[in-house]
Amino acid sequence: MNEVTIRVPATTANLGPGYDCLGIALQIYNHVTVERGGELQTHPMVAAVAEKFFTTAGVTPFPFSWKITGDVPRSRGMGSSVTVRLGLLHGLNELSGKPLSADTLFHICAELEGHPDNAAPAAFGGFTVAGGAEIARFEVAPELRFVLLIPDFEVSTPAARKVLPAQLDRLAAVQSCANACRITAAFAAKNYALLRGAFVDQLHQPFREKELIPFLSKVIAAGESAGALGGFLSGSGSTICCVTEGNEEAIGAAMLAASGNAGARIIITRADNQGTLRA
């Protein structure tokens, strides 16, 4: 085998209070094609992925070329960097005779990312709780829709982390923890009515709204008024996601109007329950 293409889903992570641990894979995809041969990879992200893969797998490094196509927007809080890293890892693994398991490839990706909240759902699909060595995963029912408002500006993860405070109020942290637990219970039981009011977060969203996405609360409130179960900042932004079991077109229109962002667009999608796979 000299060439392989890997399909990796977009993700929406944090889900409000589930900071750095909760995530969902979406039916929006990037395709990463890896081919033996070509010049030595010098792009920092690609070079780091290759070095970590070859070292972990014990495989003699070989030159390769790669390309990426698809619909996952860059630097919008939908796991675009994970699609590159997982796509390359799985592609190199296929071309090397699959010496590493999917679990190992996930852990490499999470280590390179610095946090597992996007890497876990992208790797395994569905709704995931990532923290420590084990991943809890639950399939998401097809009737649940994700309405994504994608603004016309990027937010880098490092920039979004810089605006967070060094300390948090204890009661605010307790409320956020309780909401994250309720979100997990809702997805585990497929009782999505439990999601109402559960996306309220005091860990990161208020600070990111103040500094980076000033229309966050307005967009979420508009989505909820139109019938959404709730909404949250997708990852570190700038995308905002509302979750619903119906009326998704009206919810999207309300979110778009509330944003005041002339270049924003709406995508309506479902969860992906398959994760990363060979295309």
Secondary structure, DSSP 8 states (H G I E B T S, - for coil): --EEEEEEEEEEE-TTT-TTTEEEEEEEEEEEEEEE-SS---SHHHHHHHHHHHHHHT-----EEEEEEES--TTSSS-HHHHHHHHHHHHHHHHTT--S-HHHHHHHHHHHHT-STTHHHHHH-SEEEE-SS-EEEE---TT-EEEEEE-SS---HHHHHHTS-S---HHHHHHHHHHHHHHHHHHHHT-GGGGTTTT--SSSHHHHHHHT-TTHHHHHHHHHHTT-SEEEE-TTSS-EEEEESS-HHHHHHHHHHHH--TT-EEEEE-B-SS-SEE-
